[in-house]
Amino acid sequence: MKMPSTGLQWTYLSLALFGLVGTWYFNIQFMNEHGGVFKVVDFVKGGYANNASTSLSNDIIVVGHAFFAWSFFEAKRLEIRGWWIYVALTFVIALAVMFPLFLMVRDQKVTQAESRSTARAGRLAPTT
């Protein structure tokens, strides 16, 4: 992964960092409440503790599945290697981190392709 080079890429990286802090602060609080251990079953139960948390959990599940499906085809189209790493780390780190990181890498690929296309068009342009 390269460093961001556009404002949009910096925005995606910033969102990923906010996602990391915003999720892991509470993950650590959860672990502290459960003897320093991350208990997946208890974590999932907490996500379905009431109607509000159930709504948010279901929302995240749908968005996550949409991200996985879209990013799979987008990674193939733009030849982004290691797509599966984004999916795996979504479960280990957070969707709030991996989705913006994928968007940043995607934007880097698109920007790179546009630069090549512009350079190629410049070489092919007739001179007067």
Disulfide bonds with the S-S distance in Angstrom:
none
